[in-house]
Amino acid sequence: MPQHPRTARALAAVATTVALALTAPTALAAPAPGPDPDPLPALVAGRDTAAPQLVTGLAEPAPGDPVQAARAHLAAHPERYHVDTGELTELAATPGPDGRRTVRFQQRHGGIPVLGGQYLVHLAGQGAGQRVESAGGRYFTGLTAPTTPAVPAETLRRTALDALPEQQQRAGATAEDLGPVVLPDGPGRLTEHYTVRPKDGTAREVYVDAVSGTVALALDARTPRPASTASTASTADPAPGQSAPPPGDGLQPATGSAPDAHGRATALNIAQRPDGGYQLTDLTRPTVITTYDAAGRDQGDFDRSIPADLAPLSSPTPGFPAAAGDDGATDAHVNAGIVADFYRDRLGRNGLDGQGGAIVSVVNVSDHGKPFPNAFWDGHKMVYGSGPGYYPFSAALDVAGHEMTHAVIQHTADLVGFGQAGAMNEGIADYFGNAIEVTARGVSMDDPTAPLLGESLCRTGTPQACAQRRLDDHRTTVDDYLGTLDVDQGGSHLNSTIFSGALWDIRRGLDPLTADRVVYHALADYLTPTDDFVAGRDAVLAAARDQGLDRHQLRTVAAAFDAHGIRAGWQHRLGMDAHTLLTDIPNSMSNPVAANGHWLILANGPDGNGLYTGTLDGRGKPVLLSPQDGRFHSWASTDGTTAVWKAQGGSQGPGTEILTAPLSGAGPVRSLLRTTQGVDTVQVSGPDIAYALTDAAAHRTRAYLIHDGAPAVELPLPEGHALSGLTLRDGLLAWTETWQDGGQQVNAPTVYSIAAAKVTAQYTAHAPAGSGPSRTSSTLLAGGRLVWLDTPADPAGRSTIRSGAVDGSGIVDVLPASSPQAPRYATLTASDQAVSYQLTSQKPAGGWTNAAMPKLWQVPLAGGEPQRISCDRGGQYAVAADRGTGVVWLDATPGRADLVARERPAGGC
């Protein structure tokens, strides 16, 4: 389910603002003649944090208990690590290769877990000979976020429920409060974490800003979620009702048989019940395995637990009927055992959770009465479906291995399901899913089906045509990375084979067992939740060195990553045609504004997190305008000389303050208003400042004007009328005014003259209440005209960009809906010469490509042929017009949200 770009950008920020650059990038350059360089520097510096990402080559004594020794080591070297050990809690102390141990700590801020904040210490030796060999991870220095919510708990809960994308889903939805979490954007954001479950549809993990009361982050719950509060040492035992009955319940190990999905007789490890019947419970392994048949019940019924009225699949005899194979139960049961054996025998892992927790599978689920051709790990158990043309998804061992590897990831690195971290999550699952299948089936790495994932799912056709993904597609970051903030959780699946392809090449270049152990060691002992591709490369190289690989083998590993473009600075090789102003824009409230050659945005800049301004030509250092007072400063406006914005939260208590300051940064920051009402918008133009306040109790929005420093005056609005989209320019105000007239809703773009103190233009359009033919939005004043968007009721339809004279003398269509470049739904931005907007696409039949990502277009204000603003290949978002044809926007091409600019459109691409 797609996310709103702002929501997506919040997690993109978490996953990319902490991305790291190697301190010696040349160490990863192509091999040159002469002595082999070390492919992994001894120090990998952190970005936007003083704590290093990785320190290797150590041999420092650390005797005693591993956890205490690790903590003492970090505390003894504050100048090296910059880690406050008082803010660390133990997550896990896990055994590694050759007697090594890894201690994984969770960072906390004021006792509250920090999303993605994990630091690891690697020890070798025993007793008095124990020593630290390396340390690193993600530790965010400079966090100053408050630790006490400024918004009432009930308001936060309602906001979380509102994060469900469809209004009808909110009726009957529940919001489970999982506690506070700090998102590490700059100084940090205090959020409350909820799991929101609609009556119908996909549950969501929602993080609500506890200072501003806005949604900071929302993810579909089936995505491996950021579980910063969960211990990697916790068990994977499902919720009550899910785990298999232990042997003490009277079950006895037994053997049986059943047809698989292909009708082949298959031996099974099962259990005999005290009543003499049999069920699909395997008691022969350290990990108990139990399989249920949902019998077509909706997959939503299994969201939290196994329904109390559903028992493990049973049979009166050890021979289970053909339905066990047809529904996928036989394969799910057998494949769970194969996966458990692979991780135990090959990698030394005790079950998916590392603690011997039960593996529970549910097969034969439906999706609201329709087939469910999919499979997923839901955080507790496996869920499988099927569909026309497919065998049950449990029948594909690589698919089962892929999904159960998500459980292993959840209980080790816990990689978030977004952006590059999400792509590594999927890529590592790709790798082990295929590694499990080729190992269990005895398939050679040279077999053409070895790199295919899910190739055996289809009842007809070739494996190559059926494969869901292939690990030999040779995709690279530079040529193929799909830059997006709003598709596939930031490209988690779309970009996965860039990383899994590199891992698969390593498996082809090394002994497969060695490769499996290296990748697993990197996952379990080096990776942290928000790592990016380059950090993943470093983790694998560090794990390879721990495993004793020689210099030639290490170069084989490095060459595999090089071949897929995974090396420091790969974003600089993308050939973007826009000028980068700031990188890694971190916040979901960070839409830029621009005017007269200047831009303004909330960012994690050179002087910390806050509201920054700079020039579109990129000259000079960005200037921090907002005070660093623990509040969020955003929702800004500028006329190119002055900035106004909203500030929320912090120690100053609840409510919103409107602040203003000159863009030069030379003048003071002045307060214009402090209120507990909702501030919808703020605008500035010369001597005038306007803002809109919403009284939630009265369900009314009022507009106010401050003219040349005088006290604010409320603008007149007839009773029963409402306004939205307030805009201000050159002595004129404009908005969209709505009211009811004879059962019809009227939408009227309206112009108000400050000098004349009256409305000078109002363009009315009637629409039947609730479903009219169009609605008006995105009102703007530009070039002496009023500009707006007419959007049809049909969400698939295109919109018309219109403009009207500010004296009400007439309307022209700047861009009719009949144009193939007309927007479907967009927020307009305009200068004195042009209107700019985002054009989105439907998902192409062949799947998402960079060409189908949102792109920016510009059309002359007087009308004419639209032109592409930029040929950058990735998604383009949040465009803001400057003067003339210049614009700034957020560009996702480099796998993060960068603020970029162009002076004129690129034209044809």
Number of C-alpha atoms within 10 A of each C-alpha: 13 14 20 16 17 22 22 25 32 26 32 32 25 28 29 25 24 27 22 24 17 24 14 15 15 13 16 21 15 14 15 8 6 6 7 12 16 13 23 24 21 17 18 22 20 22 18 19 19 17 23 23 29 28 20 18 12 14 13 14 17 24 19 15 11 24 21 13 20 27 22 14 20 20 17 12 11 13 11 13 21 17 22 16 18 13 17 21 19 19 23 20 20 18 18 22 16 11 10 18 23 24 23 32 27 25 30 25 23 16 15 18 25 27 27 30 24 27 30 29 27 26 29 24 17 16 12 10 12 21 24 25 20 23 26 26 28 29 30 30 17 15 20 19 25 22 19 14 21 22 19 12 14 9 14 28 21 15 19 31 25 17 24 23 15 11 10 12 18 19 12 11 17 18 21 14 17 14 13 23 27 31 28 28 26 26 23 22 27 30 30 25 28 23 21 26 24 21 15 17 17 18 22 25 25 31 31 29 27 28 29 24 23 19 23 27 27 26 27 20 20 16 22 24 22 21 20 24 20 14 19 27 17 14 17 25 20 20 13 11 15 26 23 24 17 13 14 7 10 12 21 18 15 19 16 18 18 22 23 24 24 14 13 11 15 15 15 23 21 26 26 23 18 11 9 11 14 26 25 31 30 27 21 16 14 16 23 23 27 28 31 27 23 27 15 18 16 19 22 18 14 17 19 17 15 22 14 9 6 13 18 21 21 22 16 13 14 21 17 21 14 16 17 26 25 20 27 29 31 29 29 33 27 22 24 27 21 19 24 25 21 21 21 18 10 14 17 15 19 18 26 28 25 22 17 19 21 26 30 26 25 28 31 28 28 23 16 14 11 12 16 21 20 17 21 20 21 21 22 22 27 22 26 28 26 25 16 11 12 17 23 30 31 34 29 24 28 29 29 30 27 29 23 27 25 27 26 23 25 26 25 28 23 29 30 31 30 30 37 33 30 31 29 30 30 28 27 26 26 32 27 28 25 27 26 26 24 19 16 15 10 9 14 12 18 9 10 12 19 21 25 23 26 25 22 24 23 20 12 12 11 11 17 16 12 18 17 14 19 20 24 17 12 15 21 21 24 17 12 18 26 28 28 32 35 22 24 21 25 30 24 25 22 24 26 26 29 27 31 28 27 29 28 28 23 25 22 15 16 17 10 16 13 17 23 23 19 28 23 23 22 24 24 23 27 30 30 28 28 33 30 25 24 22 26 24 26 24 27 28 24 25 24 22 17 20 17 14 17 11 14 10 17 21 21 17 25 26 23 22 29 20 18 23 25 26 24 22 13 16 18 10 12 16 12 18 15 19 16 19 20 20 19 26 28 28 30 22 22 23 23 26 26 29 23 17 20 21 30 30 28 26 29 24 23 14 12 16 24 26 26 27 28 22 20 23 14 16 9 8 13 19 20 25 25 24 14 16 15 22 25 26 30 25 24 27 27 26 23 24 16 18 28 28 24 23 23 22 25 21 13 13 13 18 19 22 20 22 20 24 20 17 23 15 16 10 11 11 16 12 15 16 12 16 12 12 15 14 22 17 21 25 23 26 23 16 13 20 23 23 24 23 18 17 13 10 7 7 8 13 19 19 25 17 22 17 18 10 11 10 11 16 12 14 16 12 13 8 7 9 14 19 21 21 18 23 25 27 19 17 15 22 26 27 26 26 24 22 17 16 12 9 12 16 19 24 24 22 29 24 30 21 17 17 9 10 11 12 18 17 21 22 19 15 18 20 19 15 14 10 13 16 15 19 21 25 23 20 27 28 26 20 17 15 19 27 29 28 27 22 22 20 16 13 10 10 14 23 27 23 26 21 25 24 18 23 16 16 11 11 14 14 18 24 26 18 19 11 13 11 21 23 26 21 21 19 16 23 26 29 25 18 18 24 28 28 25 25 22 19 13 11 12 10 6 6 9 17 17 17 15 18 25 23 24 24 22 28 25 20 23 17 18 13 11 23 19 21 30 23 19 24 26 24 27 28 28 22 29 26 29 28 18 19 21 24 29 28 26 27 33 27 24 25 26 28 29 22 27 22 28 20 18 15 20 17 13 10 10
